[in-house]
Amino acid sequence: MTNSPTRPVALITGASRGIGRAIALRLAAAHDLVLVARDADHLASVARDCEASGARVQTLALDVRDGLATATALTGLHVDVLVNNAGVAVMKPFLEMTAEEWNRQVDVNVNALYHVTRALLPGMVQRGHGHVCIIGSTAGRNTFVGGTCYTGTKHFVMGFAESLMLEVRDAGVGVSVITPGSVATELFPEGTNTAWMLEPANIADAVAFAVTAPPHMLVHRLEVRPLSPKRPRSSF
Ligand SMILES: NC(=O)c1ccc[n+]([C@@H]2O[C@H](COP(=O)([O-])OP(=O)(O)OC[C@H]3O[C@@H](n4cnc5c(N)ncnc54)[C@H](OP(=O)(O)O)[C@@H]3O)[C@@H](O)[C@H]2O)c1
């Protein structure tokens, strides 16, 4: 697939809702967008909102766990900013976690980083310009009961991001990892008290800060937390 951008192009995975949607809306002011997720209807709705800010928007209904489909859809696209945001969380005791729940988290939070980044990074390196931003989590350096797989995947993100940063920064490509604390999204089960949490737009602001930093400056890690969280003590 190819595209002919007029503004810098940002591709955001998991753009159909939550943090990814907020990132799309925030970057729409200065970027053209490629929005990726599985839910085509939600993507179309986010696209309409972004177009109101002047962005040209392409939507791709894609399951990023599918390596072949991802490579086919993304290879050759001109993308200046990649935001690897898609993620899933199944928080429950290890002994209650099914193989499907385990594999889904590893496939979306870890393996999709390979599929998506592998398709788009060569173009950035070739152009000597680009930015890969990954939405990690404070769960990438903390742990909690019920977080065996999720915290494991987010710890992986930290190692992957720093190693990739060292590998490609001399080629003019920046790598950032944004690590939010709790954010009010559908990542949490229905009925969760999210009133004390960050808003998705707060994380979008952090992403915008990282990807629009001056050319000589690399924001590699940025941790964003709620101030004075009024949460139950057992929460993370
Ligand atoms: N919410 C928090 O407290 C929090 C804190 C720290 C970090 N994070 C991280 O922030 C990121 C976004 O999470 P969120 O809170 O915004 O969750 P969310 O509201 O559940 O949104 C998740 C997004 O990922 C997409 N997605 C899931 N599986 C996918 C797949 N197989 N292929 C393509 N897209 C897929 C979903 O779209 P479709 O269902 O349409 O495919 C959706 O757009 C995740 O990486 C999460 O780990 C969240």
The ligand as a MOL file (V3000), in Angstrom:
LIG
                    3D

  0  0  0     0  0            999 V3000
M  V30 BEGIN CTAB
M  V30 COUNTS 48 52 0 0 0
M  V30 BEGIN ATOM
M  V30 1 N -6.3800 2.5000 30.5490 0
M  V30 2 C -5.3120 2.4580 31.3320 0
M  V30 3 O -5.3880 2.6330 32.5590 0
M  V30 4 C -3.9460 2.2360 30.7290 0
M  V30 5 C -2.8440 2.4710 31.5570 0
M  V30 6 C -1.5770 2.2610 31.0470 0
M  V30 7 C -1.4220 1.8420 29.7400 0
M  V30 8 N -2.5150 1.6090 28.9620 0 CHG=1
M  V30 9 C -2.2980 1.1350 27.5980 0
M  V30 10 O -2.8960 2.0410 26.6970 0
M  V30 11 C -3.2090 1.3600 25.4840 0
M  V30 12 C -4.6370 1.6770 25.0720 0
M  V30 13 O -5.5110 1.1680 26.0620 0
M  V30 14 P -6.9410 1.8110 26.4090 0
M  V30 15 O -6.9640 2.0190 27.8620 0
M  V30 16 O -7.2460 2.9130 25.5020 0 CHG=-1
M  V30 17 O -7.8660 0.5190 26.1180 0
M  V30 18 P -9.2350 0.3500 25.3050 0
M  V30 19 O -10.1300 1.4920 25.5310 0
M  V30 20 O -9.6950 -1.0220 25.6240 0
M  V30 21 O -8.7400 0.4200 23.7750 0
M  V30 22 C -7.9180 -0.5950 23.2340 0
M  V30 23 C -7.7210 -0.3430 21.7600 0
M  V30 24 O -6.8930 -1.4050 21.2330 0
M  V30 25 C -7.5300 -1.9240 20.0660 0
M  V30 26 N -7.2170 -3.3350 19.8840 0
M  V30 27 C -7.3480 -4.3360 20.7870 0
M  V30 28 N -7.0290 -5.5110 20.2250 0
M  V30 29 C -6.7020 -5.2400 18.9420 0
M  V30 30 C -6.2980 -6.0550 17.8430 0
M  V30 31 N -6.1730 -7.3840 17.9620 0
M  V30 32 N -6.0310 -5.4610 16.6570 0
M  V30 33 C -6.1720 -4.1100 16.5130 0
M  V30 34 N -6.5320 -3.2960 17.5220 0
M  V30 35 C -6.8090 -3.8640 18.7210 0
M  V30 36 C -9.0250 -1.7090 20.3060 0
M  V30 37 O -9.7310 -1.6170 19.0660 0
M  V30 38 P -10.7030 -2.7470 18.4630 0
M  V30 39 O -11.3700 -3.4450 19.6030 0
M  V30 40 O -11.6410 -1.9490 17.5950 0
M  V30 41 O -9.8080 -3.6220 17.6690 0
M  V30 42 C -9.0310 -0.3460 20.9910 0
M  V30 43 O -9.0110 0.6820 20.0300 0
M  V30 44 C -2.9380 -0.1190 25.7520 0
M  V30 45 O -1.6620 -0.4740 25.2410 0
M  V30 46 C -2.9310 -0.1990 27.2690 0
M  V30 47 O -2.1600 -1.2870 27.7400 0
M  V30 48 C -3.7810 1.7990 29.4290 0
M  V30 END ATOM
M  V30 BEGIN BOND
M  V30 1 1 1 2
M  V30 2 2 2 3
M  V30 3 1 2 4
M  V30 4 1 4 5
M  V30 5 2 4 48
M  V30 6 2 5 6
M  V30 7 1 6 7
M  V30 8 2 7 8
M  V30 9 1 8 9
M  V30 10 1 8 48
M  V30 11 1 9 10
M  V30 12 1 9 46
M  V30 13 1 10 11
M  V30 14 1 11 12
M  V30 15 1 11 44
M  V30 16 1 12 13
M  V30 17 1 13 14
M  V30 18 2 14 15
M  V30 19 1 14 16
M  V30 20 1 14 17
M  V30 21 1 17 18
M  V30 22 2 18 19
M  V30 23 1 18 20
M  V30 24 1 18 21
M  V30 25 1 21 22
M  V30 26 1 22 23
M  V30 27 1 23 24
M  V30 28 1 23 42
M  V30 29 1 24 25
M  V30 30 1 25 26
M  V30 31 1 25 36
M  V30 32 1 26 27
M  V30 33 1 26 35
M  V30 34 2 27 28
M  V30 35 1 28 29
M  V30 36 1 29 30
M  V30 37 2 29 35
M  V30 38 1 30 31
M  V30 39 2 30 32
M  V30 40 1 32 33
M  V30 41 2 33 34
M  V30 42 1 34 35
M  V30 43 1 36 37
M  V30 44 1 36 42
M  V30 45 1 37 38
M  V30 46 2 38 39
M  V30 47 1 38 40
M  V30 48 1 38 41
M  V30 49 1 42 43
M  V30 50 1 44 45
M  V30 51 1 44 46
M  V30 52 1 46 47
M  V30 END BOND
M  V30 END CTAB
M  END
